[in-house]
Amino acid sequence: MERFQVAGALIGAGLLLALAVGCVNPFAPALRGSTASLWTDAASVGDMLQNFATAYRLDDSVQYAELLDEQFQFQYYDPNLQRTEGWYRETDLRATARMFRSFENISLIWGGLSPDQEAISTPDSLIEIRVQYQLILDDFPSLIGFARFTLFKRSGDRFRILLWQDDF
């Protein structure tokens, strides 16, 4: 009888240990030096741009999708066709996911935005900004251009991009 009690206690302890450890993902890397989140609440323009750059750096298409409004449009000027071309949210998400899978190292650097513009957090109004970017993909030469963003933040929500006009 004593043998069954010891075995039962060991099994119970093993189950408790498995339950306690079961919530930990041993394959998820810990953040070095900090337990703070890498993601902001995107309550300001600067926070939204920070999330954008972090999504690129981490190849995180789920967080990237959070930046785009459901009515999102991407536009660029095609000099060969001499007209503005573009696409909508779903096409942009597919294209960005392909880019994330195709390159090991992606870095996005923003510039040319004043601290006052970065601090904008006004809800329920359209905000238009023009920001310079540098996109670095593996060992390829940097792409440098300007992005014109039309942003909207609903009250109690985060900034999302309605329109992205790319100017190389």
C-alpha positions in Angstrom: 0.0 0.0 0.0 2.9 2.3 0.8 4.4 1.8 -2.6 1.1 3.0 -4.3 1.1 6.1 -2.1 4.6 7.0 -3.1 3.9 6.3 -6.8 0.7 8.4 -6.6 2.6 11.3 -4.9 5.2 11.2 -7.6 2.7 11.1 -10.4 0.8 14.0 -8.8 4.0 16.0 -8.4 4.9 15.3 -12.0 1.5 16.5 -13.2 1.7 19.6 -11.2 5.2 20.3 -12.6 4.0 19.6 -16.2 1.0 22.0 -15.6 3.3 24.7 -14.2 5.9 24.4 -17.0 3.3 23.8 -19.7 2.5 27.5 -19.9 6.2 28.3 -20.7 7.3 28.1 -24.3 10.9 26.9 -24.3 11.3 27.9 -27.9 10.3 31.5 -27.5 13.3 33.8 -26.9 13.3 36.0 -23.9 13.9 39.7 -24.3 17.4 40.6 -23.4 17.8 43.0 -20.6 14.2 43.9 -20.3 10.8 42.5 -19.7 9.1 45.4 -21.4 7.1 44.9 -24.6 8.7 45.7 -27.9 5.3 47.0 -29.1 3.7 50.4 -28.2 0.0 51.1 -28.0 0.4 53.3 -31.2 -1.4 56.1 -29.5 0.9 58.7 -31.2 2.3 59.0 -34.7 5.8 58.2 -33.3 4.6 55.1 -31.6 2.9 53.8 -34.7 6.1 54.4 -36.7 8.1 52.6 -34.0 5.8 49.6 -34.3 6.1 49.7 -38.1 10.0 49.5 -37.9 9.8 46.8 -35.3 7.4 44.7 -37.4 9.9 44.9 -40.3 12.9 44.1 -38.0 11.2 41.1 -36.5 9.5 40.0 -39.8 6.2 40.1 -37.9 3.3 40.2 -40.5 0.6 39.9 -37.7 1.8 43.1 -36.0 2.3 44.8 -39.4 -1.3 44.0 -40.3 -2.4 45.8 -37.1 -0.9 49.0 -38.6 -3.2 49.0 -41.7 -6.8 50.2 -41.7 -9.3 47.9 -43.3 -9.7 50.6 -46.1 -5.9 50.8 -46.6 -4.4 51.7 -50.0 -0.8 51.7 -51.2 0.1 54.0 -54.1 3.2 54.7 -56.1 4.0 56.5 -59.4 5.1 54.2 -62.2 7.4 56.2 -64.5 7.3 53.7 -67.3 3.5 53.8 -67.4 3.5 57.5 -66.4 0.6 57.0 -63.9 -0.1 56.2 -60.3 -0.5 52.5 -59.5 -1.3 50.8 -56.3 -3.1 48.1 -54.4 -5.3 47.4 -51.4 -4.7 45.9 -47.9 -4.8 42.2 -48.8 -2.3 42.6 -51.6 0.0 44.6 -49.4 -0.2 42.0 -46.6 0.7 39.3 -49.1 3.6 41.3 -50.6 5.0 42.2 -47.2 4.8 38.6 -46.0 6.8 37.5 -49.1 9.4 40.2 -48.4 9.6 39.1 -44.7 10.2 35.5 -45.9 12.7 36.5 -48.6 15.2 38.4 -46.5 17.0 37.5 -43.3 17.8 41.0 -42.2 15.4 43.9 -42.7 15.9 47.3 -41.2 13.7 50.3 -41.6 14.9 53.7 -40.4 12.6 56.7 -40.3 13.8 60.3 -40.5 12.6 63.9 -41.2 9.8 63.9 -38.7 9.8 66.6 -36.0 9.2 65.7 -32.3 5.9 67.7 -32.5 4.7 65.5 -35.4 5.8 62.3 -33.6 3.8 63.4 -30.5 0.5 63.9 -32.4 -2.1 61.7 -30.7 -5.4 63.5 -31.7 -8.2 61.0 -32.1 -11.0 61.1 -34.7 -9.1 63.2 -37.3 -7.1 62.5 -40.4 -3.4 63.2 -39.9 -1.1 63.5 -43.0 2.6 63.2 -42.6 5.6 62.9 -44.9 8.5 60.9 -43.6 11.8 59.9 -45.1 12.8 56.2 -44.9 15.8 54.0 -45.5 15.0 50.4 -46.1 17.9 47.9 -45.7 17.4 44.4 -47.1 20.3 41.9 -46.3 23.4 43.1 -48.2 21.6 45.0 -50.9 22.1 48.8 -51.4 19.7 50.8 -49.2 16.4 52.0 -50.7 15.8 55.6 -49.7 12.6 57.4 -50.3 9.7 59.3 -48.8 6.4 57.9 -47.6 3.3 60.1 -47.3 0.9 58.6 -44.8 -2.7 59.4 -44.2 -3.4 58.2 -40.7 -6.5 57.9 -38.6 -7.0 57.1 -34.9 -10.5 56.3 -33.7 -11.2 57.4 -30.1 -9.8 54.8 -27.7 -7.9 53.0 -30.5 -4.5 53.2 -32.2 -3.3 55.0 -35.2 -3.7 53.0 -38.5 -2.6 53.8 -42.0 -5.4 54.6 -44.5 -3.2 55.7 -47.4 0.5 55.1 -48.1 1.9 57.0 -51.1 5.5 56.0 -51.8 7.8 58.6 -53.4 11.2 57.4 -54.4 
